[in-house]
Amino acid sequence: MDVYKKTALYLYGLNENDSQWLLEQLPEKYHGKLSPMLSELADLGIPREPTLLSGMESLKKNADQKPSVKEPPYIQRIARTDAAVVYKVLTSEIDTVISVVLQARDWPWKNEIINRFPLQRRLAISEAMTAINGEMTEKVCETLLKIFADRLVDAIESTSPSSANTCQIKEPVRRWTIFGR
């Protein structure tokens, strides 16, 4: 997806006043390209709502990836997992692995997980996110997410009701050779 289409989606996802204001702030040469795209979105009857913006990070990262109607089972498993279990598994990972997992999708627990990490760790994870910035190949990301989903299942299975906070975690992904340690 080209930069004009992304920008048009971004602008269209804002309320109309904000969208118009931002469009006016851009140099005139962009108005001729963006205005027709915004009109087309309106003509198609697409509602102006912020949910259009929720996928912008994944669009940036996976511009060629076609959206799937149904996510693979391992993605569904990750999305359904409780934030406490996700956090427990992620704490043993290096910042690069954590950033790949967090950037892969708009997970329902994403903000909660980020906020659970201490400030220094959040900053390090943020730096890793910036360093990766779409450089991870789709296949490596997919493989990592499959491994992560299996680790979540292991963590859930090893947690009994009487020992909810003492799940045993298998070997962290960081020890895998693809991450250089």
N, C-alpha and C positions, 0 to 999 in steps of 0.2 A: 504494500500500500504506500503510495507516495505521500510526501510531506503535506501536500495541499489537502488531500482527502483526510488525513489524520487531523489536520488543523480544523477543517470544516466540521468533522465529527465532534471535536473538542468544543468548538464554538457553539455548535448546535445543542450540545448537552447542557450548556449553561442557560440561565433564564434569558429571555429575549433582551432585556436592558443591558445585562452584562456582556452578552454576545455582541450586541451592537457597539458598545463602548470599546471592547477589545478590538473589534474590526476597524473602528475609527483610529485606533492607536497605531495600526500597521501602516507601512508605506502604501501609497496609492496603487502601486503596481500589483499588489496582492489582492486588492478589492475585486478586480476584474476576474480573477480566478476563483476566489472564495465565495463571492456573492451568488453566482449561479449554482454552486454546490449547495449552499445553504437554502436557496429557493427550491432546489430539487428535493432536498430532504423534507421540507415543509410540504411540497406538492405530493410527495409519497405518503403523507399522513403520519409520519414518524413523530411520536410525541417528544417534546423538548423536556428531557429529564436527565438528571445526573447519572443515571445508570448507564448511559452511553459512555460515560467517562471511566467506568470501573474496569473496562478491558483495555484501556490505553497502554498500560505497562506491558501487558502480554502482546498487544499489537506491535509495540516497539521491538520486543524481543523476538517474536515469532511472526514477522511480517508475511512470510510466504505460507505459513501454516493455515490450512483451511479449517474453519471452525467445525467441530464435530457435534452432531446432535446429541450423542451419548458419550460421556467420558468413559475411558477404560475402567475396569473394576478396581485396579490399584489406585487410581486417582479418586474414585468414589470412596474407597476405604480410608484414604488419607483425609479427605474432606470431612468424613463422619467421625473421625477419632476425636476424643475429648482433648481439649487444650492442655490439660495437666499431663496427659500421657505424651503428647507431642513435645511438650517442653522437656519432660524427663528424658526423652530420647535425644532431642537436639542438644541438650547441655553437654553431652560427651563429644560433640562434633566440633570440627574446626569452623572458623567463621565463614570460610568459603562454602562449605557444605550447607551451613545454615542459610546463607544468602541465596544459594541455588534453590533450596526448598522453598524459601519464602517468596522468591520472585517467580516461581514456576506457575502459580495460579493466584487467584484472588480468594485465598482460603478463608473460611468463615472464622477461624481462630487466629488469623494472622496478626492483627493488632494486639490481641491479648498476649500472644507469645512474645512479640517484640517488647511489650511493656514489662514482661516478667524478668527479662534479662537486666542485670545491673547496668548502670549508665555506661561504664567503660566498655562493657561487652557490646552494648547496643551501638556505640560509636564504631567499634571494630567491625561489627557486622555490616554497618552502613558503608564503611570504607570498602569492604569486600564486595558489596553490591555494586558500588561505583566501579570498582576495578573489573568486575566481570562484565557488566553492562552489555549483555547480549553476546558475549564472546564464547559462551559455553555452547557446544553443538547440541542440536536437538536430541541426538542419539545418546549422548553422555547424560544430558538432563533426564531423559526418559529412564535410562538405566539407574541413575541415582534415585529417582522417585520410586522405582520398583523395589529397590533395596530398602529404601526408607519405609515403604508400606509394609514390607515383610518384618522389619524391625519393630514397627508399631504393633503388628499382630503378636509378635513374640512378647513384647512388653505387656500387652493386654492379657495374654494367656498366662503369663507368669505372675500376674497380680491377682491375689485372692482378696475377697472382701475384708478379711482381717488384716491384710498387709497392703493396703491400697497405695501407700507411698514408698514401698520398698521393692518395686519391680526390678528384676535383673535385666540389664541391657547387654545384648550381644556386642561383639566387636564393632566399634564405631567405623563408619565409612571412611573416616579420615586416614585410616591405616591402609586403605586400598591404594595401590600404586598410581592410579590415575590422578590422585590429588597430591602426589609428590612427597609423601611422608612415609 
